[in-house]
Amino acid sequence: MKSSVIIEMTTEEVQDALLNERESLAKMKMQHAISPLENPMVIKEKRKDVARLLTELTKRSKEAQQ
């Protein structure tokens, strides 16, 4: 998920996307622990997507406080 796409989303959409990405990441980690994934770099990308979403939420909350 690109940053430009995240910026265009509403706060509620960002929160929903964050929840979905975290669930997906947890499932992938569990699958990878049981049997190795074909492409383990997908886990790295999911982690980065979660970080991007959290960064955008933090930015928005700081803007709202000002």
N, C-alpha and C positions, 0 to 999 in steps of 0.2 A: 504494500500500500504506500503510495507516494505522499509526501508531505502536502503537496498541492491539493490532493483529494481530501485529505484530512482537514485542511484549513477551510474548505468549502462546506464541510458538514456542520450541522447544528450541534450544540453541546450534548443533547440527548442522543443523537446518532453516534457521536464520538464515544459516549459512555457505553452504548449498546455494542459498538464495534470492539471496544476494549474488553468487555465481558466475553464476547465470542472468541476473540483472539486468545485470551487467557485460557479458556476452556480447550480450545484447539491445541494450544501449546502443551497443556497438561496431558492431553490424550497422546500427542506425538511423543512426549518424553516417556510415557508409560509403554507405548508400543516399541520404542527404541530400546528400552531396558529389557523387554521380553525377547525381542528378536530385532536385530539391526535393521534400520530403515535403508531403503535403496539409496536415498539421497539425504544424508544427515544434515546437509547444509540448510535444509528447509527449517530445521529447528532454529538455526541462527537467524534466519529471515523473520520467523515468527517473533523471536525475542526482540528484534529491532523494531518490528511493527508495534509491539506492546509499548516499547520505550517512546516511539513517536507519538502514540496516542496519549500516553501519560504526560509527555512534554506539552502537548497542545492543551490538555486539560489544566495543567499548572499555569500555563501562560494566560489562559482565559480567566482563571480564578484570580490571578494577580491583577489583571486589567479591570476586573469587576470591583476589586477592593479600592482602586484609586478613584 
